[in-house]
Amino acid sequence: MTQVSVVPYGGWNQCLRLSNEAVELVATLEVGPRVIRFGFIGGPNEFVEYPDQMGTNGGAEYRSYGGHRLWAAPERLGWTNHPDNNPVEWKQEETEVVLQAPVESGSGLQKEIRMLLDPQRAHVRVTHKIINRNSNIVTLAPWALSVMAPGGRAIIPHEPFQPHSERVLPVRPLVLWSYTDMADPRWTWGKKFIQLQQDVNRSSPQKCGAMITKGWAAYANHDNLFLKRFRFDPRGAYPDFGCNAELFTNGKMLEVESLGSLKLLKTGESATLEEEWLLFRNVNTGNTDDEIETSLIPLLEG
């Protein structure tokens, strides 16, 4: 059974906790919308927390806080990363919990996160919504960023292999940033998967994006596996040269990101992006493509 309560957490007096017998989610109410914790009951937080920012609120400066957040793509400094330092309203609609932020003064956007926790399993449906409250038309894509705790490894799939004799056209974009170093040892460029290791001893950022028609990305840490599922719209136009998923890391964390397709929004119109989060215990993914495939296929098909 899913339980909903308001609790103190991480220095904030008001946070919303969703829990069942397996897992708990904690979302901040004094800032946000942010899901600051997701993990097994009594277990580590799969998301990162920044101790120097926990429990703070207010002010005009942007704070990372940690956890899971909602942005608008494509990225534009001061607009995408508008500070989310103010309290959010929340309500319960049947089995869903809704978190809604005030309209952002700098962007004119209003952000909302809906969460539905399965009564028994470590399975959450998270719906992200951005509403245009401007008087003018804006074009954007919802961008959901899960900021994972250090020490883990992200995994995203390649498209299925096809011999050159069967297909001559490309199957998807793989997008790099100006600071992407493909020789950095944190990357593993396999035949079936791309892996990115978070390393606390390497502070330089790394990032790549891709179109993932299979609609999933994973993060292995704490002997657990966080699996994020999202939809791919073959008719959609995606930001960043066609990416619906991106990975970013530095010395503090690793982000597992999904993006919706770009939408032209008139005043009052909205764009949504839905994810599923699944968390599994005691998953040994291995390191090779074949080991990863063997460990993940049952979880993806289950």
Steps between C-alpha positions, in 0.01 A plus 500: 500500500628848411526743790524879467624725779672834562833457678822690571795394288852624434458826691160587351202492732245426228558211257255259345570130551347224289574146612395139479661195660789509254603858415453864589503828310552835668415824320579845633210737568705806599676503159445324173339304360779262599500131585796506735501130597415169337617176655416179680370542854808517725730507197713770339360782293541418130502876434780735601461753779716812543543550876583871474169568321266265684240680708550837327237700314430844360731736320569567132801273450463160338570202728544144385369340825527153345222252433277499193390821330308633200653740249403639160713420195687611299737625768530874540672644804269701723191356332546124519664508840264753654533477882241271661550642849137570588236281669281273290136408544396139517181301484387142477279397209380147567822294484723775358686774684542832317775755567462839335743790514404867469543667162867580446554874487790474258364245253122529533480122526323292763624151583315203639602148600247220558601179675321167521671240720400139454341371824744210525786520251800730457329659202408866456329683215620860482323747272673832430301798374607849393233764445559818300374794708657758267292725277713387204561163334796292620661187361641250748535138599458362853833378633508260795836473680565229758819601680649178628724442801874465433681175440264338249492426130245607240398272212310588183428266207607516141250431226483132392787390279429454131761400240599754239354272236155538660501872586700786355325794670581624854280392790545781755706803599770487766564858614817639657573827679805722457647362824427134427820295500438161341840382629405571863518168690157558655348410161457147370389499137368147452328328209166473684523763774665828595619518861602807700666454838468765770843564654537729802869544413427652158338844518493578127151473349403246235178483302338323209148477364320250280172408345393186684201339331506218758410763760714414801814594691644346816733581789672230704609599852487365857449150349165636382380587151294812428313458173339797331250436221364767264317517171638569155281676244627423147308805374642735763772760452742473793746763626880480486517358146233239573572372853237346725760390757824648633769413754711754689757452772762684704680424825186530713222315319362353178180611328271257319277722289202455271350762268162540339445622148495874427158664525378842393292623792250784494401674823355243739610197297728233645746228409538174692761227541430172677759274656492173690753438776580145608749401767649152536714349776815294465549543127844407368505656155854392425717710271484345155219544250394136534499515882294818498255359248456180704432690822274771355278314255292327774452836674402677178255228402356449848 
